[in-house]
Amino acid sequence: MHIDRIEAKSILDTRGRPTIETTLFSGTLEATASVPSGKSTGKHEALELRDADDSVAQAIKNVNGEIATAITERDFNSLDELDNFLISLDGTPNKSRLGANAILSVSIAAMRLSALQENMPLWQAIAKRAGTTPSTPRLFVNVMNGGAHAGFPSNKFGTGKLPFQEYLLVVEGKTSETFPIAQELFAKLGELLWKPGVHNNCGRLASTTSMGDEGGYAPTFDTLEKPFELLAELVKEFPNTSIAIDAAASELFHDGVYQLLGKSYSPDELAAIYRELVERFSLHSIEDPFAENAGTDFAKLTATLNSPSTPLGATTLVVGDDLTVTNPARIIEAAKNKEINAVLIKPNQIGTVKEALEAVRETYNAGWEVVASHRSGETSDTFIADFAYGIGAHGLKAGGFAQPERLVKYERLLAIEHEAETR
């Protein structure tokens, strides 16, 4: 691959924060990629380079300057060679010099450019590079936002606020079938939540409802169980549909205990809550149930939820996100200790497509499931949809339907399904 020219610029994400968009030019072809930004980020993630004023001016300068000069002066025999060169050019363990956001924008654009050069869909090019079998991911639709994604600071725990960061509906099947179901569920939930003073058929009331960072509703309830009871009534109407959560427990962990709705819980007490939720509501998955360095607690919960003594044994995924941060080494360590049985993959946590695919490979080597994911600060880039399909991911988290930047990812999955059926 030979790159003739690079142009990077600043665009705004869904939260109105600047992020980076990069275009690569090669002959008559060009490919563009924009990078999302996380809000609830793990301490072990690669560094998103930002200036003191929260802009990405230095990251853009790095792409248009040092990176552009270095990679336009040479040819690359493969995308892995290009990504390895970018990693070496940065020279730091967490890409803090050039910025993981700067590097990833080039890496994703190069992946797109390569697909164009090979005249194949992006998802197929990803599958070819990864050595995976493409398949349709389940839709993990964020329908209710809590915690940091609902604008509730992690150090304040007033009653009524949803403590868990994401409440999701998981829909399994062909995208052309699951997408309409997910949209109907989202609309029905909205109808219930936007009726002030009106109890639903479970006798519950969301006292106030706004919208969260990831395009889901952000209601308030007075107990931990009420949002699950509401969602359980909805999923009864649709087959192959279940409930999942992202606890984002690092945000709940303070002074050795977890804070939920104004109460403190030890790790064992919190684990008991998760088990009860699984048994009552058949949870499909629990993401980040404990703080990012609490590997032992993860392992105990994974063993508990997937043992014969659990009524739904061997069906609940315990998903690592802040625990593993799309880092192959951390996934290998988690596998050695049997801490989880699924991994969330976010390319911007690690900084190159190559390393993200290595993380996928190590997850599959462990016999675990992969869930590909967007971030809370998203753009209209649909790369993650092609990525999820290309690697044969168990699921795709792409947010709620209240923001067009989320919606385009589901629409891209529909287009991929058509491409795959007509090839």
Protein Blocks (a to p, Z undefined) as FASTA:
>chain_A
ZZfbdcddddddfkopacddddddehjbccdddddddfbdcfkbccddddfkopaklmmm
mmmmmmmmmmmmpccfbfklmmmmmmmmnopanopmnopklmmmmmmmmmmmmmmmnopa
fklmmmmmnopacddddddddfbdchjlnopafkbccehiafbfbdcdddeddfklmmmm
mmmmmmmmmmmmmmghiacfkopacfbacddfkopacdddfbfklmmmmmmmmmmmpghi
acdddfklmlmggghiaceehiacdfklmmmmmmmmmmmnopabdchkbcfklmmlmmmm
mmmmmcfklmkgokaccddfklnnopaklmmmmmmnopaccdcddfklnopaklmmmmmm
mmmmnopacdddddfbdcfbfklmmmmmmnopabdcebjfkbfklmmmmmmmmmmmmmmm
mZZ
